[in-house]
Amino acid sequence: MLDKMSKEVLKFLLEFCKDGSFQVLEYDDIIRALTSNYNLDKEGIVQILKHLNSLEYITIKYRDDSVVCVSTLPLGRQYIESEEEKKKNIVKIKNMAKGAFISALLAALIGAFLGTLIYNIIF
């Protein structure tokens, strides 16, 4: 399980490293891509990259003070795709639950109306 910042970095790497090829990235480019959402510095990015590397979502060929050569692995792509699929399934389940609730509510109202109508006709 990844935190939000790690997911965002992994998504950025998946978009940047098409076909699993190695790409040289500057840490500043990664920081600029995520600045709007998170307040990260170079050390934070390095720690996230190490963590993703240890989980085998990415592979790091080399890194120095300003750049990193990185490639995404199939396991990283599968993780992001499964997360997106979970989000879609959650939305579907919520919509089904809303529909079931509305159907049950309408059925209860119709049943109460018919019960009252029958009671008034008989008595």
C-alpha positions as a Python dict, from the first residue, in 0.01 Angstrom:
ca = {
    (1, 'M'): (0, 0, 0),
    (2, 'L'): (137, 336, -101),
    (3, 'D'): (65, 676, 43),
    (4, 'K'): (-74, 954, -178),
    (5, 'M'): (263, 1114, -252),
    (6, 'S'): (419, 784, -356),
    (7, 'K'): (122, 708, -582),
    (8, 'E'): (154, 1048, -748),
    (9, 'V'): (527, 1000, -806),
    (10, 'L'): (464, 652, -949),
    (11, 'K'): (190, 788, -1179),
    (12, 'F'): (428, 1062, -1297),
    (13, 'L'): (700, 806, -1367),
    (14, 'L'): (458, 581, -1556),
    (15, 'E'): (355, 872, -1777),
    (16, 'F'): (713, 985, -1834),
    (17, 'C'): (878, 644, -1882),
    (18, 'K'): (671, 499, -2164),
    (19, 'D'): (727, 132, -2253),
    (20, 'G'): (939, 75, -1943),
    (21, 'S'): (1243, 247, -2091),
    (22, 'F'): (1505, 415, -1876),
    (23, 'Q'): (1470, 790, -1856),
    (24, 'V'): (1695, 1048, -1694),
    (25, 'L'): (1495, 1284, -1474),
    (26, 'E'): (1600, 1580, -1269),
    (27, 'Y'): (1467, 1588, -915),
    (28, 'D'): (1345, 1942, -979),
    (29, 'D'): (1125, 1818, -1266),
    (30, 'I'): (957, 1567, -1037),
    (31, 'I'): (912, 1831, -768),
    (32, 'R'): (761, 2078, -1017),
    (33, 'A'): (519, 1813, -1143),
    (34, 'L'): (391, 1753, -789),
    (35, 'T'): (424, 2100, -636),
    (36, 'S'): (59, 2191, -680),
    (37, 'N'): (-52, 1906, -455),
    (38, 'Y'): (238, 1834, -223),
    (39, 'N'): (521, 2025, -67),
    (40, 'L'): (818, 1795, -132),
    (41, 'D'): (1189, 1857, -140),
    (42, 'K'): (1471, 1660, -300),
    (43, 'E'): (1521, 1435, 3),
    (44, 'G'): (1153, 1345, 7),
    (45, 'I'): (1167, 1248, -360),
    (46, 'V'): (1479, 1039, -300),
    (47, 'Q'): (1307, 854, -15),
    (48, 'I'): (997, 790, -224),
    (49, 'L'): (1209, 661, -515),
    (50, 'K'): (1400, 430, -279),
    (51, 'H'): (1071, 301, -139),
    (52, 'L'): (927, 239, -486),
    (53, 'N'): (1251, 66, -583),
    (54, 'S'): (1236, -160, -277),
    (55, 'L'): (878, -259, -366),
    (56, 'E'): (995, -337, -723),
    (57, 'Y'): (757, -85, -879),
    (58, 'I'): (1050, 96, -1041),
    (59, 'T'): (1417, 29, -1098),
    (60, 'I'): (1690, 287, -1050),
    (61, 'K'): (1991, 252, -1277),
    (62, 'Y'): (2185, 537, -1121),
    (63, 'R'): (2133, 857, -930),
    (64, 'D'): (2340, 1152, -820),
    (65, 'D'): (2276, 1490, -660),
    (66, 'S'): (2055, 1633, -933),
    (67, 'V'): (1939, 1350, -1163),
    (68, 'V'): (1811, 995, -1147),
    (69, 'C'): (1790, 733, -1422),
    (70, 'V'): (1474, 537, -1361),
    (71, 'S'): (1245, 288, -1533),
    (72, 'T'): (905, 159, -1436),
    (73, 'L'): (839, -211, -1390),
    (74, 'P'): (523, -406, -1477),
    (75, 'L'): (438, -445, -1108),
    (76, 'G'): (416, -66, -1073),
    (77, 'R'): (184, -37, -1371),
    (78, 'Q'): (-34, -318, -1234),
    (79, 'Y'): (-55, -143, -897),
    (80, 'I'): (-176, 185, -1047),
    (81, 'E'): (-423, 7, -1277),
    (82, 'S'): (-565, -194, -986),
    (83, 'E'): (-604, 125, -780),
    (84, 'E'): (-795, 291, -1063),
    (85, 'E'): (-1013, -19, -1100),
    (86, 'K'): (-1090, -12, -726),
    (87, 'K'): (-1201, 351, -754),
    (88, 'K'): (-1432, 265, -1043),
    (89, 'N'): (-1578, -30, -850),
    (90, 'I'): (-1639, 186, -543),
    (91, 'V'): (-1833, 437, -754),
    (92, 'K'): (-2041, 155, -906),
    (93, 'I'): (-2117, 8, -562),
    (94, 'K'): (-2222, 349, -428),
    (95, 'N'): (-2454, 402, -723),
    (96, 'M'): (-2607, 57, -676),
    (97, 'A'): (-2658, 125, -305),
    (98, 'K'): (-2833, 454, -382),
    (99, 'G'): (-3059, 277, -632),
    (100, 'A'): (-3142, 3, -383),
    (101, 'F'): (-3223, 259, -115),
    (102, 'I'): (-3451, 460, -342),
    (103, 'S'): (-3623, 142, -464),
    (104, 'A'): (-3681, 22, -107),
    (105, 'L'): (-3814, 362, -4),
    (106, 'L'): (-4057, 375, -297),
    (107, 'A'): (-4170, 17, -234),
    (108, 'A'): (-4235, 100, 133),
    (109, 'L'): (-4436, 409, 42),
    (110, 'I'): (-4644, 221, -215),
    (111, 'G'): (-4701, -62, 31),
    (112, 'A'): (-4812, 180, 303),
    (113, 'F'): (-5042, 358, 58),
    (114, 'L'): (-5200, 32, -62),
    (115, 'G'): (-5235, -96, 295),
    (116, 'T'): (-5412, 223, 402),
    (117, 'L'): (-5635, 213, 93),
    (118, 'I'): (-5735, -148, 152),
    (119, 'Y'): (-5797, -85, 521),
    (120, 'N'): (-6023, 213, 442),
    (121, 'I'): (-6219, 15, 180),
    (122, 'I'): (-6278, -283, 409),
    (123, 'F'): (-6354, -94, 731),
}
